[in-house]
Amino acid sequence: MLERINDVYTFLLKGASRQEILEYSGQTWGIQRSQTDTYIARAYKYFNERTQIKRDTELGQALERYEMLFQKAFKVQDYKTCIQAQTRIDKIMGLEIERKEFTGKGGGAIVYKLEYPTDE
């Protein structure tokens, strides 16, 4: 079964459609659609697990590189590079605060009007 899942996984990586995989599995393995769909689901699950592991690895490497860059820049008192490295670390970690500036018509001031309730 694992060999079949690997075959389906390879087909998916090559961009095969569900229909192409169904035809292949029916002709080669003599199985029904439901079993093929199970193989497809397991192949996608495997793909998602591998992707998450790779993402975590890449994220860790990126953080380590920026931290190392920060440390080296700090030792030589290159504070501009320190700020740049820290900014990237903050962004990767989701600590960056996105600021937006709002303006009125034509980039001017925002005009607003206060109205107070009247006693009637």
C-alpha positions in Angstrom: 0.0 0.0 0.0 2.8 2.4 0.8 4.3 1.9 -2.7 0.9 2.9 -4.2 0.7 6.0 -2.0 4.2 6.9 -3.1 3.2 6.5 -6.8 0.2 8.7 -6.3 2.4 11.2 -4.5 4.7 11.3 -7.5 1.8 11.8 -9.8 0.5 14.7 -7.8 4.0 16.3 -7.7 4.1 16.0 -11.5 0.7 17.8 -11.8 -1.5 14.8 -12.6 -5.2 15.3 -12.4 -7.5 13.2 -10.2 -8.9 11.6 -13.4 -5.5 10.7 -14.6 -4.7 9.0 -11.3 -8.0 7.2 -11.3 -7.3 5.8 -14.8 -3.8 4.8 -13.9 -4.9 3.1 -10.6 -7.8 1.3 -12.3 -5.6 0.0 -15.1 -2.5 -0.8 -13.1 -3.9 -1.9 -9.8 -7.5 -2.8 -10.7 -8.9 -0.8 -7.8 -12.1 1.3 -7.5 -12.4 5.1 -7.2 -12.9 5.1 -3.5 -9.6 3.2 -2.8 -7.8 5.6 -5.2 -9.3 8.6 -3.4 -8.0 7.1 -0.1 -4.5 6.9 -1.7 -4.8 10.5 -3.0 -5.9 11.7 0.5 -3.0 10.0 2.1 -0.5 11.3 -0.5 -1.8 14.9 0.2 -1.5 14.3 4.0 2.1 13.1 3.5 2.8 16.2 1.2 1.4 18.5 3.9 3.5 16.9 6.6 6.7 17.2 4.6 5.9 20.8 3.6 5.4 21.7 7.3 8.7 20.1 8.3 10.5 22.0 5.5 8.8 25.2 6.5 9.8 24.8 10.1 13.4 24.0 9.1 13.6 27.0 6.8 12.1 29.3 9.4 14.6 28.1 12.0 17.5 28.6 9.7 16.4 32.1 8.7 16.1 33.1 12.4 19.5 31.7 13.2 21.1 33.5 10.3 19.6 36.8 11.3 20.5 36.3 14.9 24.1 35.5 13.9 24.2 38.6 11.7 22.9 40.7 14.6 25.6 39.4 16.9 28.4 39.9 14.4 27.2 43.4 13.6 26.9 44.3 17.3 30.5 43.2 18.0 31.8 45.7 15.4 29.2 48.3 16.5 27.4 48.3 13.1 24.1 49.3 14.7 22.4 50.0 11.4 22.8 46.3 10.4 21.7 45.3 13.9 18.4 47.2 13.4 17.9 45.7 10.0 18.5 42.2 11.3 16.2 42.7 14.3 13.5 44.1 12.0 13.7 40.9 9.9 13.6 38.8 13.0 10.5 40.7 14.2 8.8 40.2 10.9 9.5 36.5 10.7 8.2 36.1 14.3 5.1 38.2 13.6 6.2 40.9 16.0 6.2 43.7 13.4 3.6 46.3 13.8 2.1 47.5 10.6 1.4 51.2 10.7 -1.0 52.9 8.3 -1.5 56.5 7.8 -4.8 57.8 6.7 -5.3 61.1 5.0 -8.2 63.1 3.6 -9.0 64.1 0.0 -5.9 64.8 -2.0 -3.6 63.7 0.8 -4.8 66.5 3.1 -6.3 66.5 6.5 -9.2 64.4 7.4 -12.3 66.6 7.8 -14.9 65.5 10.3 -18.0 67.1 11.7 -19.2 66.6 15.2 -22.9 66.7 15.8 -24.5 66.8 19.2 -28.0 65.7 20.0 -30.4 68.5 20.5 -33.0 68.6 23.3 -36.4 68.8 21.7 
